[in-house]
């Protein structure tokens, strides 16, 4: 993974400008949930040369939890909790994005 962050929408454009300049991706994924309906037109206007690919978000929150705990194994008493009851102690939207990447890769 080259870059990961949780970025407020207000700061999204400059962060994307930097990432697009640094990594020059062939396409960019966006979760196809409710928020994408408002965001996608802005992304097209800001970056018309980028191919934006909507990816279904179904069950990505659960997959994101799994990915989080693969990268940050629970310690102490938290490791005794059943997997279904484990919730990351910090925001983990970046792992939901990783779940979208894995999903998109499977469909290619």
N, C-alpha and C positions, 0 to 999 in steps of 0.2 A: 504494500500500500504506500503510495507516494505522498498522499496528503489526506488528512481527515480533520473535519471541524464541524461544529454546530454553529451555524451563522444566522443571526437574526435577519429577517427579510430586508430590513432597512440597510444592512451592511452587505447584502448579497452581491450587488453589482460590482463593487471594487474587488471583492474577494474572487469572484468569477473572472474578472478581467485579468487578474494576476495569475490565476490557475491556467486559464486558457493560453496566456502568453508563455508561461513556463513549460507546460506539458503538451500543448497543441494536440488535444484529443481529436479523434476522427468523428466521435459522436459523444453526446452527453445524455445520461439517463435522468429521468425525472419520475417520481412516483405519480401514478395516475389517479391518485385520490382526489378528494374534493378540492383541496387547496391548489392543485395544479391547474384547475380551470381558470383561476384568476392569475396565476403566476406565468403560465406558458405564453400568453400573448406578450407579456413584458419581456420575457427571455428572447422571444423571436424579434422583438423591436430592438433590444439592446445588442443582440448578437445574431444578426440575420444569417451569417455564414455558417453557424453551428447547426448540426443535425440533432434536434432534441427528440429523444425516444421515450415516450411514456411507457412505464412498466407497471403492471398491476401490483397493488400493495397488499393484497390479501394475505393475512397471517404473517406479515413481515415483523410485527412487534414481537411475536413469539420467537421467530427465528433470530431477531436481533438480541433477545435475551440470551439465547443459546450461544450466539457468537460472542457476546460480551463475556460470559462466564468461561468460554474457551480461552479467551485472551486474558482474563482476570479471574483465575480459579478462586472460589470462596475459601476463606480461611476461618479458623476458630469455629465457633458454634454455627456460623452460617453454612458451613459445609454439611451440617447434619440436616438442614432443611431439605424437603423433597424438591426436586428440580422445578416443579410447577409453582412452588411458593417463593422461589427466589426472584427478587426484583433488584436490579442494579441500584447501587446507592447514589448514582449520578445520572445525568441525562445520557441516553444511549441512542439517540437518533442517528449518529454516525454509523452505528452497527446496523440500523435499519437500511441505511443507504447501501451498506455492504451486502445485505441480504438481497436488495434489488439487483445489484451487480451479479451476484451468483444466479439469480433467477433469469436475468437476461442472457447470461452465458449459456444456460441450459437450453434455451429456446433457439439458439443459433445452430 
